[in-house]
């Protein structure tokens, strides 16, 4: 059949094997699914026509066989009635029907075989389309997971960069603090030595101040009559 040769690649194709070998399974799924969906409409139409032809051929064959049985019985009845001439007519008709029946049987056998092949092609297309739909959903889910993983990896890399920047800032801050400590130490070392006489002078000035305050406090209490 022309229709079968036209779709021979579909008949022999192994969808799962094709997808496993494809460089871009997602793209191939969409392309092959569009192709099969488009072809399915033609296959359905052709399959229906072939199945209808099978039914018609079988009906003609069955009707012919009924006619053969009918004329065989008429020939018997004619012989029972001792009418050999009529029996001969019925048998001649029966033989003509048998000759026609041989062609009808051959036609039906071919139609039946074609119907089987077309139904197998139709069923395979439907199965392949279902397989592609399932694989497409699986591929989409996998792609979504891959994209999520990529985002997580990018966020992880960004976190590492932030942590690296914070670490660099902390190291810089520590270096500045060390420099300040060193500057303070240098300032302390560069300061003039302490004059012990001046230190003692300050001590006694403070003592004099305390005495002055005590004298003034006593005078104020006497003035207020608080002695």
SERO-4910 file (N, C-alpha, C, O; in steps of 0.05 Angstrom, whole numbers):
BEGIN
 pado doro    nc1    nc2    nc3   cac1   cac2   cac3    cc1    cc2    cc3    oc1    oc2    oc3
  Unk    A     17    -24      0      0      0      0     18     25      0     39     26     13
  Unk    A      8     45    -14     23     70    -15     24     84     12     45     95     19
  Unk    A      3     83     27      2     96     53     22     83     72     34     97     88
  Unk    A     26     57     70     45     43     88     73     50     80     90     54     98
  Unk    A     79     52     55    107     59     47    112     88     55    135     95     61
  Unk    A     92    105     53     95    133     61    102    136     90    118    153     97
  Unk    A     91    119    107     96    121    135    115     99    145    114     92    169
  Unk    A    131     88    127    149     67    135    169     75    157    176     59    174
  Unk    A    178    101    156    197    111    176    184    112    203    197    107    224
  Unk    A    158    118    204    143    119    230    140     91    241    143     86    265
  Unk    A    134     72    223    130     44    231    155     33    244    154     19    264
  Unk    A    178     38    231    203     27    241    217     43    262    236     34    275
  Unk    A    207     67    267    221     85    286    216     76    315    194     67    322
  Unk    A    237     78    331    235     73    360    238    100    373    260    111    375
  Unk    A    216    111    383    215    138    394    235    142    417    250    161    417
  Unk    A    235    123    436    253    126    459    282    125    451    298    140    461
  Unk    A    288    108    431    316    106    422    324    132    408    346    142    412
  Unk    A    306    143    392    312    168    378    317    191    398    335    207    394
  Unk    A    300    192    419    303    213    438    329    210    454    342    230    461
  Unk    A    336    185    461    361    181    476    385    189    461    406    197    472
  Unk    A    384    187    434    407    194    417    408    223    409    428    233    399
  Unk    A    385    237    413    383    265    404    401    283    420    404    280    444
  Unk    A    414    302    406    430    322    420    413    341    436    420    349    458
  Unk    A    389    348    426    371    365    440    343    351    441    326    356    424
  Unk    A    339    334    462    314    318    463    290    336    464    269    329    452
  Unk    A    291    358    478    267    376    481    259    386    453    235    386    447
  Unk    A    278    394    437    272    405    411    261    382    393    242    386    378
  Unk    A    274    359    395    265    336    378    237    327    385    221    320    368
  Unk    A    231    327    411    204    319    420    183    337    407    163    327    396
  Unk    A    187    363    408    168    381    396    165    377    366    143    377    356
  Unk    A    188    374    352    187    371    323    173    344    316    156    344    298
  Unk    A    181    323    329    170    297    322    141    295    330    125    282    317
  Unk    A    134    308    352    106    307    361     88    322    342     66    313    336
  Unk    A     98    345    331     82    359    311     79    342    286     57    342    274
  Unk    A    100    328    278     99    312    255     78    289    258     61    285    241
  Unk    A     80    274    280     63    252    285     34    260    288     15    247    278
  Unk    A     29    283    302      2    293    305    -10    300    278    -34    294    273
  Unk    A      6    312    261     -4    318    234     -9    293    218    -29    292    204
  Unk    A      9    273    220      6    249    204    -18    232    215    -30    217    199
  Unk    A    -24    234    241    -45    218    253    -72    222    240    -87    204    236
  Unk    A    -77    248    233   -103    254    220   -105    239    193   -126    228    187
  Unk    A    -84    238    177    -84    224    152    -86    194    156   -100    180    142
  Unk    A    -72    184    177    -72    155    182   -100    147    191   -110    125    184
  Unk    A   -112    163    208   -140    156    217   -159    154    193   -174    135    191
  Unk    A   -157    174    176   -174    174    152   -169    150    135   -188    137    126
  Unk    A   -143    144    130   -136    121    113   -144     95    126   -153     76    112
  Unk    A   -139     93    152   -146     68    166   -176     63    165   -185     40    161
  Unk    A   -192     84    169   -221     81    168   -229     72    140   -247     55    138
  Unk    A   -217     83    119   -224     75     92   -216     45     87   -232     30     75
  Unk    A   -193     37     96   -184      9     92   -202    -10    108   -209    -31     98
  Unk    A   -209     -2    133   -226    -19    148   -254    -21    136   -267    -42    137
  Unk    A   -263      1    124   -289      0    110   -288    -18     86   -307    -32     80
  Unk    A   -265    -17     72   -262    -35     48   -261    -64     57   -272    -81     43
  Unk    A   -248    -69     80   -248    -96     91   -276   -106     96   -284   -128     90
  Unk    A   -292    -89    109   -320    -96    116   -336   -101     91   -352   -120     89
  Unk    A   -332    -84     70   -347    -87     45   -339   -113     31   -357   -127     21
  Unk    A   -313   -119     31   -304   -143     18   -315   -168     32   -323   -187     19
  Unk    A   -315   -166     58   -325   -189     73   -355   -193     68   -365   -215     66
  Unk    A   -369   -171     67   -398   -172     63   -404   -184     35   -422   -201     33
  Unk    A   -389   -176     14   -393   -187    -12   -386   -217    -13   -400   -232    -26
  Unk    A   -365   -224      1   -357   -252      2   -378   -269     16   -386   -290      7
  Unk    A   -388   -258     39   -409   -273     54   -435   -276     37   -447   -297     37
  Unk    A   -442   -254     24   -467   -255      7   -463   -275    -16   -482   -289    -23
  Unk    A   -439   -276    -27   -434   -295    -49   -436   -324    -39   -447   -341    -53
  Unk    A   -425   -329    -15   -426   -356     -4   -455   -364      2   -463   -387     -2
  Unk    A   -471   -345     11   -500   -350     16   -514   -358    -11   -531   -375    -11
  Unk    A   -506   -344    -32   -518   -349    -58   -510   -377    -68   -526   -392    -80
  Unk    A   -485   -384    -63   -476   -411    -70   -492   -432    -56   -501   -452    -68
  Unk    A   -495   -428    -30   -511   -447    -14   -540   -448    -24   -552   -470    -26
  Unk    A   -551   -425    -31   -578   -424    -41   -582   -440    -67   -600   -456    -69
  Unk    A   -564   -436    -86   -566   -450   -112   -560   -479   -109   -569   -495   -125
  Unk    A   -543   -486    -90   -538   -515    -85   -564   -528    -76   -570   -550    -85
  Unk    A   -578   -515    -57   -603   -526    -47   -624   -527    -69   -640   -546    -70
  Unk    A   -625   -507    -86   -645   -507   -108   -639   -530   -127   -658   -543   -137
  Unk    A   -613   -535   -133   -606   -558   -150   -616   -584   -138   -626   -601   -152
  Unk    A   -612   -587   -112   -621   -611    -98   -652   -614   -100   -662   -636   -106
  Unk    A   -666   -592    -96   -695   -593    -97   -704   -601   -126   -723   -616   -129
  Unk    A   -690   -590   -146   -697   -596   -173   -693   -626   -179   -709   -639   -193
  Unk    A   -671   -637   -168   -666   -666   -172   -687   -683   -158   -696   -703   -168
  Unk    A   -695   -674   -133   -716   -688   -119   -742   -688   -135   -758   -707   -134
  Unk    A   -746   -666   -149   -770   -664   -166   -766   -677   -194   -783   -675   -212
  Unk    A   -743   -691   -196   -736   -704   -221   -735   -685   -245   -744   -692   -267
  Unk    A   -725   -661   -240   -723   -640   -261   -693   -634   -264   -683   -615   -253
  Unk    A   -680   -652   -279   -651   -650   -282   -643   -625   -297   -622   -613   -291
  Unk    A   -659   -616   -315   -652   -592   -331   -651   -567   -312   -633   -551   -314
  Unk    A   -671   -565   -294   -670   -543   -275   -646   -545   -257   -634   -525   -250
  Unk    A   -641   -569   -249   -617   -573   -231   -592   -564   -245   -574   -553   -232
  Unk    A   -590   -571   -271   -566   -562   -286   -564   -532   -286   -542   -522   -284
  Unk    A   -586   -518   -289   -585   -488   -290   -576   -477   -263   -559   -459   -261
  Unk    A   -586   -489   -242   -578   -480   -215   -549   -485   -210   -535   -469   -198
  Unk    A   -539   -508   -218   -511   -515   -214   -493   -497   -231   -470   -490   -223
  Unk    A   -502   -490   -255   -486   -472   -272   -483   -444   -258   -462   -432   -258
  Unk    A   -506   -435   -246   -505   -410   -232   -487   -412   -207   -472   -394   -201
  Unk    A   -488   -435   -194   -472   -440   -170   -442   -438   -177   -426   -426   -163
  Unk    A   -434   -451   -200   -406   -451   -208   -397   -423   -215   -374   -416   -210
  Unk    A   -414   -407   -228   -407   -379   -234   -402   -363   -208   -384   -347   -207
  Unk    A   -420   -368   -189   -416   -355   -163   -391   -364   -149   -377   -348   -136
  Unk    A   -384   -389   -152   -359   -399   -140   -335   -386   -153   -315   -379   -139
  Unk    A   -336   -382   -179   -314   -369   -193   -311   -340   -183   -289   -330   -178
  Unk    A   -334   -327   -180   -334   -299   -169   -324   -299   -140   -310   -281   -132
  Unk    A   -333   -320   -126   -325   -321    -98   -296   -324    -93   -285   -314    -74
  Unk    A   -282   -338   -112   -253   -340   -109   -239   -313   -110   -221   -308    -95
  Unk    A   -249   -296   -128   -238   -269   -129   -245   -252   -105   -229   -236    -95
  Unk    A   -270   -256    -95   -279   -241    -72   -263   -249    -47   -256   -233    -30
  Unk    A   -256   -275    -45   -240   -285    -22   -212   -273    -23   -201   -265     -2
  Unk    A   -201   -271    -47   -174   -259    -50   -175   -229    -43   -157   -219    -30
  Unk    A   -196   -216    -53   -199   -187    -47   -202   -183    -17   -191   -164     -6
  Unk    A   -218   -200     -4   -222   -197     25   -196   -202     40   -190   -188     59
  Unk    A   -181   -222     31   -156   -229     45   -136   -206     44   -123   -199     64
  Unk    A   -134   -193     20   -117   -170     18   -127   -146     35   -112   -133     48
  Unk    A   -153   -142     34   -165   -120     49   -161   -125     79   -156   -106     94
  Unk    A   -164   -149     88   -161   -156    116   -132   -151    125   -127   -140    146
  Unk    A   -113   -159    108    -84   -155    114    -78   -125    116    -63   -116    133
  Unk    A    -88   -110     96    -84    -81     96    -96    -68    121    -84    -50    132
  Unk    A   -120    -78    129   -133    -66    152   -116    -71    178   -114    -54    195
  Unk    A   -105    -95    179    -88   -102    203    -64    -83    203    -57    -72    224
  Unk    A    -50    -80    180    -27    -63    179    -33    -34    186    -19    -20    201
  Unk    A    -56    -24    175    -63      4    180    -71      7    209    -65     28    221
  Unk    A    -84    -12    221    -92    -10    249    -66    -10    266    -65      4    286
  Unk    A    -47    -27    259    -22    -27    274     -7      0    272      4     10    291
  Unk    A     -7     11    247      5     37    244     -9     59    260      4     75    273
  Unk    A    -36     58    259    -51     77    275    -46     75    305    -41     94    318
  Unk    A    -46     50    314    -41     45    343    -13     54    351     -9     64    373
  Unk    A      7     49    333     34     56    339     37     87    341     50     98    358
  Unk    A     24    101    322     24    130    323     13    141    349     24    158    361
  Unk    A    -10    130    357    -23    138    382     -5    133    405     -2    150    423
  Unk    A      8    109    406     27    102    427     51    121    427     59    130    448
  Unk    A     62    126    404     86    143    402     79    172    411     96    185    424
  Unk    A     56    181    404     48    208    412     45    209    443     54    228    455
  Unk    A     34    188    454     32    187    483     59    186    496     64    199    517
  Unk    A     78    170    484    105    169    494    119    196    493    132    204    512
  Unk    A    115    210    471    127    236    467    116    256    487    131    272    498
  Unk    A     90    255    492     78    273    511     90    268    539     97    287    553
  Unk    A     93    243    546    104    236    572    133    245    574    141    256    594
  Unk    A    149    240    553    177    247    553    180    278    553    198    288    566
  Unk    A    162    291    539    163    321    538    159    332    566    174    350    575
  Unk    A    139    322    581    134    331    608    158    324    626    166    341    643
  Unk    A    170    301    622    193    293    638    217    311    632    231    319    650
  Unk    A    221    317    606    243    335    598    239    363    609    258    375    619
  Unk    A    215    373    607    209    399    618    214    401    648    226    420    658
  Unk    A    206    379    662    211    379    691    241    378    697    250    391    716
  Unk    A    255    362    681    284    361    685    298    388    679    315    396    694
  Unk    A    288    401    658    299    427    651    294    447    674    311    464    680
  Unk    A    270    446    685    263    464    707    281    459    731    290    478    744
  Unk    A    287    433    737    305    426    759    333    437    753    346    447    771
  Unk    A    342    433    728    369    442    720    371    472    724    391    482    734
  Unk    A    350    487    715    351    516    718    352    524    748    366    543    755
  Unk    A    336    510    764    335    516    792    363    511    804    373    526    821
  Unk    A    375    489    796    402    482    806    422    503    798    439    511    814
  Unk    A    420    513    773    438    534    764    434    559    781    454    572    788
  Unk    A    409    566    787    404    590    803    416    587    831    428    605    842
  Unk    A    412    563    842    423    557    869    454    560    868    466    571    886
  Unk    A    466    548    847    495    550    844    504    579    842    525    586    854
  Unk    A    489    595    826    497    623    824    495    637    850    512    654    857
  Unk    A    473    631    865    470    644    891    492    636    910    502    652    926
  Unk    A    500    610    908    522    600    925    548    614    918    563    621    936
  Unk    A    552    619    892    576    633    884    576    662    893    596    672    901
  Unk    A    552    674    892    550    702    901    555    704    931    567    722    941
  Unk    A    545    684    946    549    683    975    579    681    980    589    695    999
  Unk    A    593    665    965    621    662    969    636    688    963    655    695    977
  Unk    A    627    703    943    639    728    936    634    748    959    653    763    967
  Unk    A    610    749    969    604    767    992    620    760   1016    632    778   1029
  Unk    A    622    734   1022    638    726   1045    668    733   1041    682    741   1060
  Unk    A    677    730   1016    704    738   1009    709    768   1013    730    776   1023
  Unk    A    689    784   1004    692    813   1007    692    821   1037    707    838   1045
  Unk    A    674    808   1053    673    814   1081    699    806   1095    710    821   1112
  Unk    A    710    783   1086    736    775   1098    758    795   1091    775    801   1108
  Unk    A    758    805   1066    778    825   1058    775    850   1074    795    862   1082
  Unk    A    750    859   1078    745    883   1094    755    880   1123    767    898   1134
  Unk    A    749    856   1134    758    852   1162    788    852   1163    800    862   1182
  Unk    A    801    840   1143    831    840   1143    842    869   1141    862    876   1153
  Unk    A    828    885   1124    837    913   1121    833    928   1147    851    944   1155
  Unk    A    810    923   1160    805    937   1185    825    929   1206    835    946   1221
  Unk    A    832    904   1207    852    894   1227    879    907   1221    894    914   1240
  Unk    A    886    910   1195    911    922   1188    912    952   1196    932    961   1206
  Unk    A    890    966   1192    888    994   1201    890    997   1231    904   1015   1241
  Unk    A    877    978   1245    879    980   1275    907    975   1284    917    988   1303
  Unk    A    921    956   1271    949    951   1279    966    976   1273    984    983   1289
  Unk    A    961    989   1251    976   1014   1244    971   1036   1265    989   1050   1273
  Unk    A    945   1038   1273    939   1058   1294    953   1051   1320    964   1069   1334
  Unk    A    954   1026   1327    967   1018   1352    997   1025   1350   1009   1034   1369
  Unk    A   1009   1019   1327   1037   1025   1323   1042   1055   1325   1062   1064   1337
  Unk    A   1024   1072   1313   1027   1101   1314   1025   1111   1343   1040   1128   1351
  Unk    A   1006   1099   1358   1004   1107   1386   1029   1100   1402   1038   1114   1420
  Unk    A   1039   1076   1396   1064   1068   1409   1087   1086   1403   1102   1094   1421
  Unk    A   1090   1093   1377   1111   1112   1369   1107   1139   1383   1127   1151   1392
  Unk    A   1082   1149   1385   1077   1174   1398   1085   1173   1427   1096   1192   1438
  Unk    A   1079   1150   1440   1086   1147   1468   1116   1147   1472   1127   1158   1491
  Unk    A   1130   1133   1453   1159   1132   1455   1172   1158   1449   1193   1165   1460
  Unk    A   1160   1174   1431   1171   1200   1423   1164   1222   1443   1175   1244   1441
  Unk    A   1147   1216   1463   1140   1237   1482   1164   1243   1500   1181   1225   1504
  Unk    A   1165   1267   1512   1188   1275   1529   1187   1259   1555   1165   1253   1565
  Unk    A   1210   1253   1567   1210   1237   1592   1196   1253   1614   1195   1277   1614
  Unk    A   1184   1238   1633   1169   1251   1655   1189   1265   1674   1208   1252   1683
  Unk    A   1184   1291   1680   1200   1306   1700   1189   1300   1728   1167   1308   1734
  Unk    A   1205   1286   1744   1196   1278   1770   1190   1302   1788   1172   1301   1804
  Unk    A   1206   1323   1785   1201   1347   1802   1175   1360   1795   1160   1369   1813
  Unk    A   1169   1361   1769   1143   1372   1761   1120   1355   1771   1100   1366   1779
  Unk    A   1124   1329   1771   1103   1312   1781   1098   1317   1811   1075   1318   1820
  Unk    A   1120   1320   1826   1116   1325   1855   1104   1352   1859   1088   1356   1878
  Unk    A   1112   1372   1843   1101   1399   1845   1070   1398   1842   1056   1412   1857
  Unk    A   1061   1383   1824   1032   1381   1820   1019   1369   1845    997   1376   1852
  Unk    A   1033   1349   1857   1022   1336   1880   1018   1356   1903    998   1356   1917
  Unk    A   1038   1373   1906   1036   1392   1928   1017   1415   1922   1004   1425   1940
  Unk    A   1014   1422   1897    994   1442   1890    966   1432   1897    950   1447   1906
  Unk    A    962   1407   1892    936   1396   1899    932   1396   1929    910   1402   1939
  Unk    A    953   1391   1944    951   1392   1974    945   1420   1983    928   1423   2001
  Unk    A    958   1440   1971    953   1468   1979    924   1475   1973    912   1490   1988
  Unk    A    914   1465   1951    887   1471   1943    867   1460   1964    848   1473   1971
  Unk    A    873   1435   1973    856   1423   1993    856   1440   2019    835   1443   2032
  Unk    A    879   1450   2027    881   1466   2052    865   1491   2049    851   1499   2067
  Unk    A    867   1504   2026    853   1529   2021    823   1525   2022    808   1541   2033
  Unk    A    814   1503   2011    786   1497   2012    777   1491   2040    755   1500   2048
  Unk    A    792   1478   2056    785   1472   2084    783   1497   2100    765   1500   2117
  Unk    A    802   1516   2096    801   1542   2111    776   1557   2104    763   1568   2121
  Unk    A    770   1558   2078    746   1573   2069    721   1560   2080    702   1574   2087
  Unk    A    720   1535   2081    697   1520   2091    693   1526   2121    670   1530   2130
  Unk    A    714   1527   2137    712   1533   2165    703   1561   2170    687   1566   2188
  Unk    A    712   1580   2154    704   1608   2157    675   1611   2150    661   1626   2164
  Unk    A    665   1597   2130    637   1599   2123    619   1587   2144    597   1598   2149
  Unk    A    627   1566   2157    611   1554   2178    610   1572   2203    589   1574   2216
  Unk    A    632   1586   2209    633   1604   2232    614   1628   2226    600   1637   2244
  Unk    A    614   1637   2202    596   1660   2194    567   1652   2197    551   1669   2204
  Unk    A    561   1627   2192    533   1619   2193    525   1608   2220    503   1600   2225
  Unk    A    545   1609   2240    540   1600   2266    535   1570   2268    519   1560   2284
  Unk    A    549   1556   2251    546   1527   2251    568   1513   2265    571   1489   2261
  Unk    A    584   1526   2280    606   1513   2294    594   1495   2316    609   1482   2331
***
